[in-house]
C-alpha cells in the first residue's frame, strides 16, 4: 500500500501536548459509521463535545442515505472498517469501511477525507487517498486527533 494512500495514526497520537490533547473541531461536519450502537453513540458524544456537527449511521447504506440528507458532504467520514452481521446478498459491493469511502466519494463528487477504525489495517485501501487508519483500541484523544488531522486541509497523509 503506498504511504501516500493511508496513514496509520498511533493510539497515543494526541498525548504530545495539552493543546493537541483537546483539539477543537468547531463546525466540522463528521459522518460517523459503526454497527456497534454503544460505540457509535459514545463517538457521537465525543465529537459533539469537541464542537463537531455529527451525523451517525450503523451501516454503509444508512451512511449514504444520511449523507444525502445534508446540504453538503461531510468534512470527515469516521468509519469502522468491518460492519458485523450479514451482508445483503444483492448488495453488489462489499459493505466495509473502505468500500463506503469509495461510494461516499462517488456520491459526493469530492475526495471526502476519512478515518478508518480497525483492529486489522490491510491493503484493501489501495487506490484510496486521504485515508487515515486508526488502530483499535483507540482512546478518545486519539480519535479526536485523527479527525482533526483528516479535517485539516494542510495535513495530508504521509
N, C-alpha and C positions, 0 to 999 in steps of 0.2 A: 504494500500500500504506500503510495507516495506520501512523503512527510507533509506536503502542502495540502493534502486532502483531509487528513484527520489529525487532530492534536489530542493527545492524552493529557488530562488535567489531573495532577496529583491530588489525592484526597485532602491533603493539608495545604492546598494552594492558597487559601485565604488567611493563613496564620502568619504571614510575613510581618505586617504592621497593623496597628489598630485601625487605621483609616481603610485599609484593604479588607479588614475583617468584617466590616459592616458596609458593603457597597450600597449606595442609594441608587435605585433604579427608577426614579420618579418618571411616571408616564410610559415606561417601557411596556409594550403590549406583548405578553407571553402566552402562547398556547401550550398548556401542559397536558401531556397524554400519558396515562398509566392505567393498566387494567386492575391494579390493586387500589380499591377505593380509599382505604385509610392513608396509603402513601400519597395518593393524588390530593386528598383533602389537606394533608399536612404540608405538601409542597405548595398548594394554592395559598394557604395561610402565610407561609414563609415569604413567598413572592409578594403578596399583598402588603405585608408588613414592611417590605423593602421599597414599597412605592410602585410596584408593578400593577398594571391592569392585567387581570388574569382571566383567561377562558380555559375551561377544562373539558376533557373528553376521556372516555375509557377504552377507546379502540380507534383504529385508523379511519374507519368510515365516519364515526361520530366526529372525529377531529376535522375531517374535510368539510363536513356539514357545518360545524361550529365556525370554522374559518370563513366559510361563505357568508355567514350571518353578519359579519362585521364589515365595516366600510373600507377597511384596509387590511392587508395581510399582517400577520404577527411580526413584531420586530425580531422575536426569537421563538423557535419551536424547541420545547424541552420535552423529550420523549424517552420512555423506556425502550430498550431495544426489543425485548420479547414481550409479546402480548399473549398471556396464557389463555387457555381454553381452546375449544375447537375453532378452526378457521372455516369460513363458508366455502363449500366445495366449488361454487360458481364464482368465487371472487376474482379469478383470473390473474391476480398478482399476489405476491407474498405479503402478508399482513404483519410486517415487523417495522421497527423504527426507521431503518434505512429506506425501506420502500415508501413509508409515509413521507419522509423528507422529499424524495423524488416526486411523489404525487402532489404534495402541497406546493412545491416549487412550480410544477407544471400548471397547477390550478391558479396560482397567484401571478405567474408570469415573471417572477423575480427569484433570485437566489436567497431565500429566507435562511438566515444563519440558524444553525441547530446545535443543540447539546443533546447527546445520547447518553443515557444512564445504562450501564451494563456491567454484568459480572464477567463478561467474556467479549472483549473487543476483537472481532475477527475481521478478515479482509474484505468482507462483503460491502464495505463502504467505498470501494474503488470507483472512481469517477465522480464522486460527490465532493464538492468544495465547501469550505466554510462549515465544517462539522467538527465539533469538539466532543471528545469522548471522555466521560467521567466514570471512573470505575467505582462500583459498589464494594463495600458500603461507603457512602459519601455523606459527610456531615452537612449541616445547614450552611455553614460558611463556604464550603467547597462548592455547593450548588449555586449559591449567590455569586461567587467569584466566577464560575464558569458562565453563568448567564450574563454577567457584566462584561466578560471578555467577548462573548459572542455578539453582544449588543453594540460594542464599541467598533465603529467603522474603521478605526485605525489600527486594530489589533488582529490581523488575520492569523489563522493557524500557521504554525511554523513547522 
